[in-house]
Amino acid sequence: MAIRKNLMGIVLVGATGLIGCEENNVSYKGLEKAEQENAKDDPFAYGTVIDENIDYGDRVYYALKFQIGNDVYSAGIEGENYSKRRLNALALAIEPGTKIRIHKKYLGNNRFEEDKVGYLNIDEIFVLGK
């Protein structure tokens, strides 16, 4: 009789644990949905650097090729004269495969043509790492 009570207790506890797992799974799915909805409101675009080019002459010229979603952009990087950031330092921080963040408003037609070739200011690129 005692064995039967113990087995019933184990089954009851196990069933309660499974119900708890189901609730956690549902709340996780809800969290995932909320994150997807928040991504639509996120003002930033996240991408990966494909290639970079730096050229030293009378001044430093730096360009990046990066992918955001299915779009591939090529951007000349400008604005070193009025920023604390330097092109050669940015070039050291970025290599192919580096994750970057750019405000979506800078990817529009005022900076990039239909072929996704344009420019960004040095302060508009945030390095997120690999």
Residue pairs with C-beta under 8 A, 6 or more apart in sequence:
43 103
43 104
43 105
44 101
44 102
44 103
44 104
44 126
45 68
45 69
45 101
45 102
45 103
45 104
45 107
46 68
46 99
46 100
46 101
46 128
47 66
47 67
47 68
47 69
47 73
47 99
47 100
47 101
47 102
48 66
48 67
48 97
48 98
48 99
48 100
49 64
49 65
49 66
49 94
49 95
49 96
49 97
49 98
49 99
49 100
50 65
50 66
50 67
50 72
50 96
51 64
51 65
51 96
52 62
52 63
52 64
52 65
52 91
52 94
52 95
52 96
53 61
53 62
53 63
54 60
54 61
54 62
54 63
54 87
54 88
54 91
55 61
55 62
60 80
60 86
60 87
60 88
61 76
61 87
62 76
62 77
62 87
62 88
62 90
62 91
63 74
63 75
63 76
63 77
64 73
64 74
64 75
64 77
64 94
64 120
64 125
65 72
65 73
65 74
65 75
66 72
66 73
66 75
66 100
67 73
68 102
68 107
71 116
72 116
73 107
73 112
73 116
73 117
73 118
74 116
74 117
74 118
75 111
75 112
75 117
75 118
75 119
75 120
76 118
76 119
76 120
77 87
77 90
77 119
77 120
77 121
77 122
77 125
78 119
78 120
78 121
78 122
79 121
79 122
79 123
80 86
80 87
80 122
83 121
83 122
83 123
85 122
85 123
86 122
87 122
90 122
90 125
90 127
93 127
94 100
94 127
97 130
98 127
98 128
98 129
98 130
99 127
99 128
99 129
99 130
100 125
100 126
100 127
100 128
101 125
101 126
101 128
102 120
102 124
102 125
102 126
103 124
106 120
106 121
106 124
111 118
111 119
111 120
112 118
